[in-house]
C-alpha cells in the first residue's frame, strides 16, 4: 500500500513551495523470513535537480504481521496529519 499526503490547497502553490510525504507498507521475504515494513519519504522541490526529490525518513520499521504493520503505518499517518498533511491521494 502506498499513500501520498499533502497539506490542503498545496496544488495552488508553486512547485517550489509544495511538499509531500509518502507512506509505504510492503511485504518482504528475507531468506524465508516473511514480514512487512513501513517506511516514510519526504518530497520537495530541488532547485539543483529542477524536480521533486524524495528523502527516506528513518527508521524503516519491520513487523512480523500485517496487523502490526498497519498499526505502525497508521501511527505515522496520524503524526503527519497532526503536522497538517491531511490531504490524501486515497481520499475519494
ROSE-4610 file (N, C-alpha, C; in Angstrom, 1 decimal, always signed):
// ROSE-4610
residu = [X/X/X/X/X/X/X/X/X/X/X/X/X/X/X/X/X/X/X/X/X/X/X/X/X/X/X/X/X/X/X/X/X/X/X/X/X/X/X/X/X/X/X/X/X/X/X/X/X/X/X/X/X/X/X/X/X/X/X/X/X/X/X/X/X/X/X/X/X/X/X/X/X/X/X/X/X/X/X/X/X/X/X/X/X/X/X/X/X/X/X/X/X/X/X/X/X/X/X/X/X/X/X/X/X/X/X/X/X/X/X/X/X/X/X/X/X/X/X/X/X/X/X/X/X/X/X/X/X/X/X/X/X/X/X/X/X/X/X/X/X/X/X/X/X/X/X/X/X/X/X/X/X/X/X/X/X/X/X/X/X/X/X/X/X/X/X/X/X/X/X/X/X/X/X/X/X/X/X/X/X/X/X/X/X/X/X/X/X/X/X/X/X/X/X/X/X/X/X/X/X/X/X/X/X/X/X/X/X/X/X/X/X/X/X/X/X/X/X/X/X/X/X/X/X/X/X/X/X/X/X/X/X/X/X/X/X/X/X/X/X/X/X/X/X/X/X/X/X/X/X/X/X/X/X/X/X/X/X/X/X/X/X/X/X/X/X/X/X/X/X/X/X/X/X/X]
num = [1/1/1/2/2/2/3/3/3/4/4/4/5/5/5/6/6/6/7/7/7/8/8/8/9/9/9/10/10/10/11/11/11/12/12/12/13/13/13/14/14/14/15/15/15/16/16/16/17/17/17/18/18/18/19/19/19/20/20/20/21/21/21/22/22/22/23/23/23/24/24/24/25/25/25/26/26/26/27/27/27/28/28/28/29/29/29/30/30/30/31/31/31/32/32/32/33/33/33/34/34/34/35/35/35/36/36/36/37/37/37/38/38/38/39/39/39/40/40/40/41/41/41/42/42/42/43/43/43/44/44/44/45/45/45/46/46/46/47/47/47/48/48/48/49/49/49/50/50/50/51/51/51/52/52/52/53/53/53/54/54/54/55/55/55/56/56/56/57/57/57/58/58/58/59/59/59/60/60/60/61/61/61/62/62/62/63/63/63/64/64/64/65/65/65/66/66/66/67/67/67/68/68/68/69/69/69/70/70/70/71/71/71/72/72/72/73/73/73/74/74/74/75/75/75/76/76/76/77/77/77/78/78/78/79/79/79/80/80/80/81/81/81/82/82/82/83/83/83/84/84/84/85/85/85/86/86/86/87/87/87/88/88/88/89/89/89/90/90/90/91/91/91/92/92/92]
x = [+0.8/+0.0/+0.9/+0.5/+1.2/+0.2/+0.6/-0.3/+0.5/+0.1/+0.7/-0.1/+0.5/-0.2/+0.4/-0.5/-0.1/-0.9/-0.5/-1.3/-2.5/-3.7/-4.8/-4.4/-4.8/-4.5/-3.1/-2.3/-0.9/-0.9/-1.9/-1.8/-1.9/-2.3/-2.4/-1.1/-0.1/+1.2/+2.1/+3.1/+4.2/+4.9/+5.4/+6.1/+7.2/+7.9/+9.0/+8.5/+7.2/+6.7/+5.9/+5.8/+5.0/+5.9/+5.2/+5.9/+4.9/+5.4/+4.5/+5.3/+4.5/+5.0/+4.4/+5.2/+4.7/+4.9/+3.8/+3.9/+3.7/+4.5/+4.5/+4.5/+3.6/+3.6/+3.7/+4.8/+5.0/+5.4/+5.3/+5.7/+7.1/+7.8/+9.1/+9.3/+10.2/+10.6/+12.1/+12.7/+14.1/+14.7/+15.1/+15.6/+14.6/+13.4/+12.4/+11.7/+12.2/+11.6/+10.6/+9.3/+8.3/+8.0/+7.6/+7.2/+6.7/+6.6/+6.1/+7.0/+7.1/+7.8/+7.0/+7.2/+6.6/+7.7/+7.7/+8.6/+8.0/+8.7/+8.1/+9.2/+8.7/+9.7/+9.1/+9.9/+9.5/+10.0/+9.1/+9.3/+9.2/+10.1/+10.1/+10.9/+10.7/+11.4/+12.9/+13.6/+15.1/+15.5/+16.0/+16.4/+17.5/+18.4/+19.6/+19.1/+18.2/+17.7/+16.5/+15.9/+14.7/+13.6/+13.4/+12.3/+12.0/+10.9/+10.6/+11.6/+12.2/+13.1/+12.6/+12.8/+12.4/+13.6/+13.4/+14.4/+13.6/+14.2/+13.6/+13.9/+12.9/+12.9/+13.1/+14.2/+14.4/+13.5/+13.2/+13.6/+12.6/+13.1/+12.2/+11.9/+10.6/+10.2/+9.7/+10.1/+9.7/+8.8/+7.8/+6.8/+6.6/+6.3/+6.1/+4.7/+3.7/+2.3/+1.8/+0.8/+0.2/-0.5/-1.2/-1.9/-1.0/+0.2/+1.2/+1.7/+1.9/+2.4/+1.4/+0.1/-1.0/-1.0/-0.9/-0.9/+0.3/+1.5/+2.7/+2.5/+1.9/+1.6/+0.6/-0.4/-1.5/-0.9/+0.1/+0.7/+1.5/+2.2/+3.0/+2.0/+0.9/-0.1/-0.7/-1.0/-1.6/-0.6/+0.7/+1.7/+1.8/+1.7/+1.7/+0.4/-0.7/-2.0/-1.8/-1.3/-1.1/-0.1/+0.7/+1.6/+0.9/-0.3/-1.1/-1.2/-0.6/-0.6/-1.8/-3.0/-4.2/-4.9/-4.4/-4.9/-4.3/-5.1/-4.5/-4.9/-4.0/-4.4/-5.3/-5.6/-6.5/-7.9/-8.1/-9.5/-10.3/-11.4/-12.3/-13.4]
y = [-1.2/+0.0/+1.2/+2.2/+3.5/+4.6/+5.6/+6.8/+8.0/+9.1/+10.3/+11.4/+12.1/+13.1/+14.5/+15.5/+16.8/+17.7/+19.0/+20.0/+20.4/+20.6/+21.1/+22.4/+22.4/+23.6/+23.7/+22.7/+22.7/+22.8/+22.2/+22.2/+23.6/+24.6/+26.0/+26.7/+26.1/+26.8/+26.5/+27.3/+27.0/+25.7/+25.0/+23.7/+23.9/+25.0/+25.2/+25.3/+25.5/+25.6/+24.4/+23.4/+22.2/+21.2/+20.4/+19.3/+18.2/+16.9/+15.8/+14.7/+13.9/+12.7/+11.5/+10.4/+9.2/+8.2/+7.4/+6.3/+5.0/+4.0/+2.8/+1.6/+0.7/-0.6/-1.7/-2.5/-3.6/-4.8/-5.9/-7.2/-7.5/-8.4/-8.9/-10.4/-11.0/-12.3/-12.3/-12.4/-12.3/-13.7/-14.4/-15.8/-16.6/-16.6/-17.4/-16.8/-15.7/-14.9/-13.9/-14.1/-13.2/-12.1/-11.0/-9.9/-8.7/-7.6/-6.3/-5.2/-4.2/-3.0/-1.7/-0.7/+0.6/+1.6/+2.4/+3.5/+4.8/+5.8/+7.2/+7.9/+8.7/+9.6/+11.0/+12.0/+13.4/+13.9/+14.5/+15.1/+16.6/+17.2/+18.7/+19.0/+20.3/+20.7/+20.9/+20.5/+20.6/+21.6/+22.8/+23.7/+23.2/+22.5/+21.9/+20.9/+20.0/+19.0/+19.4/+20.5/+21.0/+20.0/+19.3/+18.3/+18.1/+17.4/+16.9/+15.8/+15.9/+14.8/+14.3/+13.0/+12.4/+11.9/+12.0/+11.5/+10.6/+9.4/+8.5/+9.0/+8.8/+9.3/+8.0/+7.8/+6.6/+6.7/+5.6/+4.3/+3.6/+2.7/+1.8/+0.7/+0.6/-0.4/-1.7/-2.8/-4.1/-4.7/-5.5/-6.1/-7.5/-8.4/-9.8/-10.1/-9.2/-9.5/-8.2/-8.4/-7.3/-6.4/-6.9/-6.0/-5.1/-5.6/-4.8/-3.7/-4.1/-3.1/-2.1/-2.4/-1.5/-0.5/-1.0/-0.1/+0.9/+0.4/+1.3/+2.3/+1.9/+2.8/+3.9/+3.5/+4.4/+5.4/+5.0/+5.8/+6.9/+6.6/+7.6/+8.5/+7.9/+8.8/+9.8/+9.4/+10.4/+11.5/+11.1/+12.2/+13.2/+12.7/+13.6/+14.5/+13.9/+14.7/+15.8/+15.4/+16.4/+17.6/+17.3/+18.3/+19.1/+18.8/+19.5/+18.8/+17.6/+16.9/+15.9/+16.5/+15.8/+15.4/+15.9/+15.6/+14.4/+13.4/+12.1/+11.8/+11.1/+10.7/+9.5/+8.9/+7.8/+8.2/+9.5/+10.0/+10.2/+9.6/+9.7/+10.6]
z = [+0.0/+0.0/+0.0/-0.8/-0.8/-0.7/+0.1/+0.2/+0.2/-0.5/-0.5/+0.2/+1.2/+2.0/+1.7/+1.6/+1.4/+2.2/+2.3/+3.0/+2.1/+2.6/+1.8/+1.1/-0.2/-1.0/-1.6/-1.4/-1.9/-3.4/-4.0/-5.5/-6.1/-5.3/-5.7/-5.6/-4.9/-4.7/-5.8/-6.0/-7.0/-6.6/-7.5/-7.2/-6.1/-6.2/-5.2/-3.8/-3.6/-2.2/-1.8/-2.7/-2.3/-1.7/-0.8/-0.2/+0.1/+0.1/+0.2/+1.1/+1.7/+2.3/+1.7/+1.5/+1.1/+2.2/+2.5/+3.4/+2.6/+2.9/+2.1/+3.1/+2.8/+3.6/+2.6/+2.7/+1.8/+2.5/+1.8/+2.4/+1.9/+2.6/+2.2/+2.6/+1.9/+2.2/+2.2/+3.4/+3.6/+3.9/+2.9/+3.1/+3.9/+3.5/+4.2/+5.4/+5.8/+6.9/+6.3/+6.4/+5.9/+6.9/+6.4/+7.2/+6.4/+7.1/+6.5/+6.9/+6.1/+6.5/+6.2/+7.0/+6.8/+6.7/+5.7/+5.5/+5.1/+5.3/+5.0/+4.2/+3.3/+2.5/+2.4/+2.4/+2.2/+0.9/+0.1/-1.2/-1.2/-1.8/-2.0/-3.2/-3.7/-4.9/-4.7/-5.7/-5.6/-6.8/-6.4/-7.4/-8.3/-7.7/-8.4/-9.5/-9.1/-10.0/-10.8/-10.5/-11.2/-11.2/-10.1/-10.0/-8.5/-8.3/-6.9/-6.5/-5.4/-4.9/-3.6/-3.3/-2.1/-1.3/+0.0/+1.0/+1.9/+2.1/+3.1/+4.5/+5.3/+6.7/+7.6/+8.2/+9.1/+10.3/+10.9/+10.6/+9.6/+8.9/+8.2/+9.2/+9.5/+10.6/+10.0/+10.5/+10.1/+11.1/+10.7/+11.6/+11.1/+12.0/+11.6/+11.1/+11.4/+11.0/+10.3/+9.4/+8.7/+9.6/+10.6/+11.5/+12.3/+12.7/+13.4/+12.4/+11.2/+10.2/+9.9/+9.8/+9.6/+10.8/+12.0/+13.2/+13.1/+12.7/+12.6/+11.5/+10.4/+9.3/+9.8/+10.5/+11.0/+12.0/+12.8/+13.7/+13.0/+12.0/+11.2/+10.5/+10.0/+9.3/+10.2/+11.4/+12.4/+12.7/+12.8/+13.1/+12.0/+10.7/+9.6/+9.5/+9.8/+9.9/+10.9/+12.1/+13.1/+12.7/+11.7/+11.1/+10.0/+9.7/+8.7/+7.4/+7.2/+5.9/+5.9/+5.7/+5.9/+4.5/+3.4/+2.1/+1.6/+1.3/+0.9/-0.5/-1.3/-2.6/-2.6/-1.4/-1.2/-0.8/-0.6/-0.3/-1.6/-1.6/-2.8/-2.6]
